[in-house]
Amino acid sequence: MPTLRRRLLDLLRGQVNVHDLGPGAAVLERRGDYRITPAGPQSWLVSRGQDGQRPIVPPQGWSRVPLGPAAELLARDDMTPRQEFALHKRAQNHLGARHVVSILGHYRVNCVFDVGANIGQYGRQLRELGYQGRIVSFEPVPAMAEKLREVASKDPDWQVHQMALGREDDTAEINVVHGSMSSMLGPTDFGNTRYKRFQKTRTEQISLRRLDGLMDEALTGIEEPRPYLKMDTQGFDLEAYAGAGKRIGEFVGLQSEVALMQIYEGMPRMAEALAVYEADGFEVTGMYPVTREEDTGRVLEFDCVMVRAEALPKKG
């Protein structure tokens, strides 16, 4: 794999910026030049600026797939099913993140409420892709919140709050699970079977707050706030959403993990969650798989991106 990468870089030397999506794959983009980003073990995404006219000539055994006037996918012709699966996952993650940042720009979002921030992966990704507005992150698990504060400490417009958001101001117990799967809810039989990490769950007392009681402070200093709500709470998104009350009407868009398979007890299914969001005027702009079973191919959860179309800024 390094040999192929060197060949690509030699082909575009002086014109290439490289951004990783994972081992053995890349996207090439350009600001007048090409950029490469990994998209799987045997694939690269290649994109170029509007003025780029020179086609990419792939090595033997590789195919180019145009993705539009400024991007291409390079992939091996002999990928295994596992490599193909990895390509789809990394490419979808990459395109989903780019879609979110493009929506933030299109709707002139100037404050992102990052609910269920874990150790700051979402906020870092927003910054890497060019979002420059305020980030207000919420993470209830103390160990994760500490790491999150370290990540945000050098960013003057990134606030961190050690708490969960819910329907009421209260204290509660959270089930702490390794990684990013801690939840206010317990796992289902399906969740226990799929994720062995649930067998090492412990509980911690955390603070629970309503979002509407926190918004004024979070938005202080922003002229004409245009907030966006991102939720990744492992089955608790509708509870966090309910805590916004009538102030949900101030959000120009939102992002929520919606479930097709219930990993946690009591988590809403996708149809239920979408009905709530749509009743408040939000409409879907994109659905990106978060988790997919490799054996069956079925999607367990989507990242659902939504906007309030009436909130689109007027031109001019």
VENWOMO-V379103 format. One record per residue. RES is the residue in three letters. PSI is psi as a letter, one per 30 degrees, with the letter a starting at -180 (* if undefined). OMEGA is omega in degrees with one decimal (* if undefined). Layout:
BEGIN
{{RES	PSI	OMEGA} {RES	PSI	OMEGA}}
END
This chain:
BEGIN
{{MET	e	178.2} {PRO	e	-179.7} {THR	e	179.6} {LEU	e	-179.4} {ARG	e	178.2} {ARG	e	-180.0} {ARG	e	177.4} {LEU	e	-179.1} {LEU	e	176.9} {ASP	e	-179.3} {LEU	e	-172.9} {LEU	g	-174.0} {ARG	k	-178.3} {GLY	f	-176.7} {GLN	g	-166.8} {VAL	k	165.7} {ASN	k	-174.6} {VAL	k	177.5} {HIS	k	-175.0} {ASP	k	167.5} {LEU	f	-177.8} {GLY	l	-176.1} {PRO	k	171.6} {GLY	g	179.9} {ALA	l	-174.9} {ALA	l	170.2} {VAL	k	172.3} {LEU	k	173.4} {GLU	l	178.4} {ARG	k	164.2} {ARG	i	-169.4} {GLY	f	-179.3} {ASP	l	-179.9} {TYR	l	174.7} {ARG	k	-178.6} {ILE	k	174.5} {THR	k	178.5} {PRO	k	177.6} {ALA	g	178.4} {GLY	l	-177.3} {PRO	f	-175.1} {GLN	h	-172.9} {SER	l	176.2} {TRP	k	166.3} {LEU	k	-176.9} {VAL	k	178.8} {SER	l	-175.5} {ARG	l	-179.1} {GLY	l	-176.5} {GLN	f	-179.1} {ASP	f	-178.4} {GLY	k	-177.8} {GLN	f	-174.1} {ARG	j	-179.5} {PRO	l	173.1} {ILE	k	176.3} {VAL	j	-175.6} {PRO	l	174.4} {PRO	l	179.4} {GLN	k	-178.9} {GLY	g	178.7} {TRP	l	178.8} {SER	k	171.9} {ARG	k	175.8} {VAL	j	179.2} {PRO	k	177.3} {LEU	g	-177.7} {GLY	a	-176.5} {PRO	f	-175.2} {ALA	g	-178.9} {ALA	k	176.3} {GLU	l	173.0} {LEU	k	170.9} {LEU	k	-178.4} {ALA	k	176.8} {ARG	k	179.5} {ASP	f	-172.7} {ASP	h	178.8} {MET	k	173.5} {THR	l	176.0} {PRO	e	179.3} {ARG	e	177.9} {GLN	e	177.0} {GLU	e	178.2} {PHE	e	179.5} {ALA	e	177.0} {LEU	e	-178.1} {HIS	e	-177.3} {LYS	e	-176.6} {ARG	e	179.0} {ALA	e	179.1} {GLN	e	177.8} {ASN	e	-179.0} {HIS	e	-178.1} {LEU	e	176.8} {GLY	e	179.3} {ALA	e	178.5} {ARG	e	178.4} {HIS	e	-179.8} {VAL	e	-177.9} {VAL	e	177.5} {SER	e	177.5} {ILE	e	178.3} {LEU	e	178.6} {GLY	e	-177.1} {HIS	e	-179.2} {TYR	g	176.9} {ARG	h	177.9} {VAL	k	179.3} {ASN	g	173.4} {CYS	k	177.6} {VAL	k	173.3} {PHE	j	-173.8} {ASP	j	-173.4} {VAL	j	-172.2} {GLY	h	-168.7} {ALA	f	-176.7} {ASN	b	-177.5} {ILE	g	172.1} {GLY	g	-178.0} {GLN	e	-176.6} {TYR	e	-180.0} {GLY	e	178.6} {ARG	e	-179.4} {GLN	e	176.4} {LEU	e	-179.4} {ARG	e	-179.0} {GLU	e	-177.9} {LEU	g	168.4} {GLY	f	178.3} {TYR	k	-174.9} {GLN	f	-178.8} {GLY	a	-177.8} {ARG	k	172.1} {ILE	k	176.5} {VAL	j	-172.4} {SER	k	178.3} {PHE	k	178.5} {GLU	j	-174.2} {PRO	f	-175.2} {VAL	j	-173.2} {PRO	e	-177.4} {ALA	e	178.3} {MET	e	-179.8} {ALA	e	178.4} {GLU	e	178.1} {LYS	e	177.7} {LEU	e	179.2} {ARG	e	177.3} {GLU	e	-179.8} {VAL	e	-174.9} {ALA	f	-170.1} {SER	f	-177.9} {LYS	g	-179.2} {ASP	j	-173.6} {PRO	f	-178.5} {ASP	h	176.9} {TRP	j	-179.8} {GLN	k	179.2} {VAL	k	177.6} {HIS	k	179.7} {GLN	i	-179.0} {MET	l	170.6} {ALA	l	175.3} {LEU	k	-178.9} {GLY	a	-176.3} {ARG	f	-177.1} {GLU	l	169.2} {ASP	k	-172.9} {ASP	a	164.9} {THR	l	-176.5} {ALA	l	174.4} {GLU	k	174.7} {ILE	k	176.0} {ASN	j	-175.8} {VAL	k	-177.0} {VAL	k	179.1} {HIS	k	177.0} {GLY	b	-174.5} {SER	g	-173.9} {MET	g	175.0} {SER	k	-173.7} {SER	l	171.7} {MET	f	-176.1} {LEU	l	175.2} {GLY	l	-177.8} {PRO	l	171.3} {THR	l	174.0} {ASP	e	177.5} {PHE	e	179.5} {GLY	e	179.2} {ASN	e	-178.7} {THR	e	-175.8} {ARG	e	-174.0} {TYR	j	-178.3} {LYS	f	-178.4} {ARG	f	178.4} {PHE	f	-179.8} {GLN	f	-179.8} {LYS	h	-179.6} {THR	k	170.7} {ARG	l	-179.8} {THR	k	175.6} {GLU	k	175.3} {GLN	k	-179.2} {ILE	l	176.5} {SER	k	-179.8} {LEU	k	-177.7} {ARG	l	172.2} {ARG	k	-178.8} {LEU	e	-175.7} {ASP	f	178.0} {GLY	f	-177.3} {LEU	f	-169.4} {MET	e	-177.0} {ASP	e	179.2} {GLU	e	-178.0} {ALA	e	-175.8} {LEU	g	-178.7} {THR	k	177.4} {GLY	f	179.0} {ILE	j	175.6} {GLU	k	-179.6} {GLU	i	-179.2} {PRO	k	176.2} {ARG	i	-172.4} {PRO	l	178.4} {TYR	k	-175.4} {LEU	j	174.2} {LYS	k	-179.5} {MET	k	176.5} {ASP	i	-168.6} {THR	g	176.3} {GLN	i	174.1} {GLY	f	-174.2} {PHE	g	-173.6} {ASP	e	-177.4} {LEU	f	176.9} {GLU	e	176.5} {ALA	e	179.9} {TYR	e	-179.0} {ALA	e	-179.3} {GLY	f	175.1} {ALA	f	179.8} {GLY	b	-178.5} {LYS	f	-177.7} {ARG	f	174.6} {ILE	f	178.7} {GLY	f	178.4} {GLU	f	-177.7} {PHE	k	-179.6} {VAL	f	179.3} {GLY	l	178.6} {LEU	l	178.2} {GLN	k	-176.1} {SER	k	170.9} {GLU	k	179.9} {VAL	k	-168.0} {ALA	k	168.2} {LEU	f	175.7} {MET	k	-176.5} {GLN	j	177.0} {ILE	e	-178.5} {TYR	k	178.3} {GLU	k	175.5} {GLY	f	178.5} {MET	k	-178.6} {PRO	k	173.0} {ARG	l	-174.6} {MET	e	-177.1} {ALA	e	179.1} {GLU	e	-179.2} {ALA	e	-179.1} {LEU	e	179.4} {ALA	e	179.0} {VAL	e	-178.2} {TYR	e	-178.6} {GLU	e	177.5} {ALA	f	178.7} {ASP	g	173.1} {GLY	g	178.7} {PHE	k	-179.4} {GLU	k	-173.3} {VAL	k	170.5} {THR	f	-179.7} {GLY	k	174.8} {MET	k	-176.9} {TYR	k	-178.7} {PRO	k	174.8} {VAL	e	-178.5} {THR	k	178.0} {ARG	k	175.9} {GLU	k	-177.7} {GLU	e	-176.7} {ASP	e	-175.1} {THR	f	-177.1} {GLY	f	-175.7} {ARG	k	178.5} {VAL	k	177.1} {LEU	e	-179.1} {GLU	k	171.6} {PHE	k	161.7} {ASP	j	-177.6} {CYS	k	179.0} {VAL	k	-175.6} {MET	l	175.6} {VAL	l	169.8} {ARG	j	-171.8} {ALA	e	-179.6} {GLU	f	-179.4} {ALA	f	-180.0} {LEU	k	-178.9} {PRO	k	177.7} {LYS	k	-179.8} {LYS	k	177.1} {GLY	*	*}}
END
